[in-house]
């Protein structure tokens, strides 16, 4: 079942909250977008096909489909996935790469502030500015380079000749499976051994392949997933910061604060105040 809640419609952009709970893992019937469609995952993880790109979307990886591209999605049965859909046309779409785009801390915060402003019926000019800010934050990676077609800062860099196509596909599948596990339950305290055991490989192989395919470590990726989950909880009004830290696997309240400050440049309390409008 899919529920679409329109949030705002402006000059050149539209915003909606999309909630999906699937009964089957099958791919959905293709839909064709009339404009650029930016999909940002708030919670959950699912597979998406858009144009010539196939990817695993989660809170750390958004994606963009172009006008006329067919899009299909496949969700885990019984799991609920929540996204923000942003339709963009004209200048708003300029510079957006199609395919996967890493969600940096700045982009995640810009996304939540845009949704909060839309909920509070903010001035149309403010909404337009926040939309432009979000698109700008997603146009480049944290290293300052445009995001590559696979959504990794390393995707635009040439790689030396090495493993064959089948091996590369297997590596990508392993990295995606690890990302999916971490996105399902951000608060789980899975060790590297636990992850490797679930995924059927050695810890060394998992760590090496994940870094090669994503450009980051498993621990750094999990910290980002947890930070994004915390941002979502703060947006929903979470007040017990110590309880939130425990639920999401942080060592304590101070650890949560340090992580959010590193990811978003703000403390939990200042983020909650900003999202509350």
C-alpha positions in Angstrom: 0.0 0.0 0.0 1.3 3.4 -0.9 0.1 6.7 0.6 1.1 10.1 -0.8 0.6 13.2 1.3 1.1 16.4 -0.7 3.0 19.0 1.4 3.4 22.0 -0.9 3.2 23.0 -4.5 5.3 26.0 -5.7 6.6 27.6 -8.9 8.8 24.9 -10.3 8.7 22.4 -7.4 6.3 20.1 -5.5 6.8 18.3 -2.2 5.1 15.2 -0.9 5.5 12.6 1.8 5.4 9.0 0.5 4.8 6.0 2.7 4.9 2.5 1.4 4.2 -0.9 3.1 4.5 -3.7 0.6 3.0 -7.2 0.6 5.4 -8.6 -1.9 9.1 -8.0 -2.8 8.1 -7.8 -6.5 9.0 -4.7 -8.5 6.2 -2.2 -8.9 4.7 -1.3 -12.3 6.8 1.3 -14.0 5.8 5.0 -13.6 6.9 7.8 -15.9 7.8 11.1 -14.3 6.8 14.4 -16.0 9.6 16.3 -14.3 12.9 15.6 -12.4 11.9 13.5 -9.3 14.2 13.6 -6.3 13.5 10.9 -3.7 14.9 11.2 -0.2 14.5 8.3 2.2 13.5 9.3 5.7 13.4 5.7 7.1 13.7 2.2 5.7 15.5 0.9 2.6 14.3 -0.3 -0.8 15.5 -1.0 -4.3 14.8 1.5 -7.1 15.1 1.5 -10.9 15.1 4.9 -12.6 16.1 5.2 -16.2 19.3 3.2 -16.6 20.1 3.2 -12.9 19.4 0.4 -10.3 20.3 1.1 -6.7 19.5 0.6 -3.0 18.0 3.8 -1.5 18.3 4.4 2.2 18.6 7.5 4.4 22.2 8.0 3.2 21.5 7.7 -0.5 18.9 9.7 -2.4 18.2 9.4 -6.1 17.0 11.4 -9.0 15.0 10.4 -12.1 14.7 12.6 -15.1 11.6 13.6 -17.1 10.4 10.6 -19.1 12.4 8.1 -17.1 10.5 5.0 -16.0 10.7 4.3 -12.3 10.0 1.0 -10.4 10.6 0.2 -6.7 10.8 -3.0 -4.7 10.3 -3.1 -0.9 10.7 -5.7 1.8 7.4 -7.3 2.5 5.8 -5.9 5.8 8.4 -3.2 6.2 7.4 0.5 6.1 9.5 2.9 4.1 9.0 6.7 4.3 10.3 9.1 1.7 10.1 12.7 0.6 9.4 13.1 -3.1 10.5 16.4 -4.6 9.4 17.2 -8.2 11.6 19.8 -9.8 11.4 21.6 -13.1 13.2 24.5 -14.8 16.2 26.1 -12.9 15.6 23.9 -9.8 16.7 20.8 -11.7 19.8 22.4 -13.2 23.0 20.6 -12.0 21.2 17.6 -10.6 22.8 14.3 -11.7 20.4 11.5 -12.4 20.9 8.3 -10.4 22.1 7.9 -6.8 23.3 10.9 -4.8 24.9 10.7 -1.3 23.0 12.5 1.4 25.4 14.7 3.4 24.7 16.2 6.8 24.0 19.5 5.2 21.6 18.0 2.7 19.8 16.0 5.4 19.3 19.1 7.5 18.1 21.1 4.5 15.6 18.4 3.7 14.1 18.3 7.2 14.0 22.1 7.4 12.2 22.3 4.1 9.6 19.8 5.2 9.1 21.6 8.5 8.6 24.9 6.7 6.1 23.2 4.3 4.2 21.8 7.3 4.0 25.3 8.9 2.7 26.9 5.7 5.8 29.2 5.4 6.0 32.0 3.0 6.3 30.8 -0.7 9.6 32.6 -1.1 11.1 30.9 1.9 9.9 27.5 0.6 11.5 28.3 -2.8 14.7 29.3 -1.2 14.8 26.1 1.0 14.1 24.0 -2.1 17.0 25.6 -3.9 19.2 25.1 -0.9 18.4 21.4 -0.7 19.1 20.9 -4.4 22.4 22.8 -4.0 23.4 20.6 -1.0 22.8 17.5 -3.1 24.6 18.6 -6.2 28.1 17.9 -4.7 29.6 15.4 -2.4 31.3 16.3 0.9 34.6 16.3 -0.9 33.3 19.1 -3.1 33.1 17.0 -6.3 29.9 16.2 -8.1 28.3 12.9 -7.0 29.1 10.1 -9.4 26.4 7.9 -11.1 26.6 5.3 -8.3 26.3 7.8 -5.6 29.8 7.4 -4.2 32.4 10.2 -4.1 34.8 7.7 -5.7 32.5 6.9 -8.6 33.9 9.7 -10.7 37.5 8.6 -10.1 39.1 6.1 -12.5 39.9 2.7 -11.0 42.8 0.5 -12.0 42.0 -2.6 -14.0 41.2 -5.4 -11.7 38.3 -7.8 -11.0 35.9 -8.8 -13.7 32.3 -7.7 -14.1 30.8 -10.6 -12.1 33.1 -9.9 -9.2 32.2 -6.2 -9.2 28.5 -7.0 -9.2 29.0 -9.3 -6.2 30.9 -6.6 -4.4 28.2 -4.1 -5.1 25.5 -6.6 -3.9 27.5 -7.2 -0.7 27.8 -3.5 0.1 24.1 -2.9 -0.6 23.2 -5.8 1.6 25.2 -4.4 4.5 23.7 -0.9 3.9 20.2 -2.5 4.0 20.9 -4.3 7.3 22.2 -1.1 8.9 19.2 0.9 7.6 16.6 -1.5 8.9 17.4 -1.1 12.6 19.9 1.8 13.2 20.0 1.1 17.0 21.2 -2.5 16.6 24.6 -3.0 18.1 25.8 -5.4 15.4 29.6 -6.0 15.5 31.6 -6.5 12.4 31.6 -10.2 13.1 27.8 -10.2 13.4 27.4 -8.4 10.1 29.9 -10.7 8.3 28.1 -13.8 9.8 24.7 -12.6 8.6 26.1 -11.7 5.1 28.1 -15.0 4.8 31.6 -13.6 4.4 34.7 -12.9 6.4 35.0 -9.6 8.4 38.0 -8.6 6.5 36.3 -9.1 3.1 33.2 -7.2 4.2 35.2 -4.3 5.6 37.4 -4.0 2.5 34.6 -4.4 -0.1 32.3 -1.9 1.8 35.0 0.7 1.8 35.8 0.1 -1.8 32.2 0.3 -3.0 31.0 3.2 -0.8 34.1 5.2 -0.1 33.5 5.1 3.7 33.9 2.6 6.5 31.1 0.5 8.0 31.4 2.4 11.4 31.3 5.8 9.7 28.3 4.8 7.6 26.4 3.4 10.7 27.1 6.6 12.5 25.5 8.6 9.7 22.5 6.3 9.6 22.0 6.7 13.3 22.4 10.5 13.0 19.8 10.6 10.3 17.4 8.5 12.4 18.0 10.9 15.3 17.2 13.9 13.1 13.9 12.2 12.1 13.0 11.5 15.7 13.8 15.2 16.7 11.6 16.3 13.8 8.8 14.1 15.2 9.2 15.9 18.6 11.4 13.5 20.6 12.2 15.1 24.0 14.0 12.4 25.9 17.5 12.8 24.5 19.1 10.2 26.8 16.4 7.7 25.8 16.9 8.6 22.1 20.6 8.0 22.4 20.1 4.6 23.9 17.4 3.6 21.4 19.7 4.4 18.5 22.8 2.7 19.8 24.8 5.7 21.0 27.0 5.3 24.0 25.2 8.1 25.9 23.7 11.5 25.5 27.1 13.1 24.9 27.9 10.7 22.1 24.6 11.6 20.4 25.4 15.3 20.8 28.9 14.9 19.3 27.7 12.9 16.4 24.9 15.3 15.5 27.2 18.3 15.8 29.7 16.6 13.5 27.0 15.7 10.9 24.8 18.8 11.0 26.7 21.4 12.8 24.2 21.8 15.6 23.3 20.2 19.0 20.1 18.1 19.3 18.3 20.9 21.2 19.1 23.5 18.5 18.0 21.0 15.8 14.7 20.3 17.5 14.1 24.1 17.9 14.9 24.7 14.2 12.6 21.8 13.0 9.8 23.0 15.2 9.9 26.3 13.4 
